[in-house]
Amino acid sequence: MIQPIIDAHIHFDNYNEETRHTLINELDLYQVKSLISVSNDKKSAHANLQLSRSDQRIQPAIGFHPEQKLPDDQEVEQIIQLIHENMDHIVAIGEVGLPYYLRRKEPSLALGPYIKLLERFIKLAIKFNKPIILHAIYEDAPIVCDLLEKHSVTHAHFHWFKGSQATIERMIENKYYISVTPDCLYEEEIQSIIKKFPLEQMMVETDGPWPFERMFKNQVTHPKMIHESINKISEVKGLTRGEVYDQLLHNTKNFYDL
């Protein structure tokens, strides 16, 4: 039997209107209590704010996704203004971070300006006492850890995290959280991270509409997939499904003050 869940990281505004309507109508069926809907840019932030006002289960976060060309100064200021204006409505600053995949495509891309922008978002998270949702994997994760430590930030959520053993140990020590996607069913790398990371510092997500492979191939990414993720986490951790459900729900509600 399934139990209540929260999708800790989804780009709900990126689904088309018909699919959003379907997902919203099926949340209760699959016991999805909330969606933490992160923003990619200014337009995305406006969309998530509007969607959240139509359904209180959609919990918006405002940020700028790093896997794209940096915004101009005007857009940065507009995004920051949106955060100021909606600080009582948003649940977090995010998605923000560093452009790992973009740099693989464009090795000459300067990282410094992305670090500078991320540091501005970290300072906003501190100012408004909000969690920060991070896109920071592999060699980018230690850079982000440096910034978080510099500003004494612990309320940090590394979504779909992948990284070295040393970084994992550092993140555990700093009490940072990670979230696990449905690829945990078939990716040994993710299963290894699940085994190492404390359940008490873990959440579950879809990162929808990002598509998945194997048993999920050609399926629209849906929060219901999280139930399969929980089955795998239970198996890897050697815990009952009930224990995993309860802890993950507690973690996410507590982290995002839901």
CORBELJO-V5349 format. One record per run of one state. SS is the DSSP state (@ for helix, = for strand, . for the rest). FROM is the first residue (numbers start at 1). TO is the last residue. If there is no record, write none. Layout:
SS,FROM,TO
SS,FROM,TO
This chain:
.,1,4
=,5,10
.,11,11
@,12,14
.,15,16
@,17,26
.,27,31
=,32,37
.,38,41
@,42,54
.,55,57
=,58,62
.,63,72
@,73,85
.,86,91
=,92,97
.,98,99
@,100,105
.,106,111
@,112,127
.,128,130
=,131,135
.,136,138
@,139,150
.,151,155
=,156,159
.,160,164
@,165,173
.,174,176
=,177,180
.,181,181
@,182,185
.,186,187
@,188,196
.,197,198
@,199,201
=,202,204
.,205,213
@,214,216
.,217,222
@,223,237
.,238,240
@,241,255
.,256,258
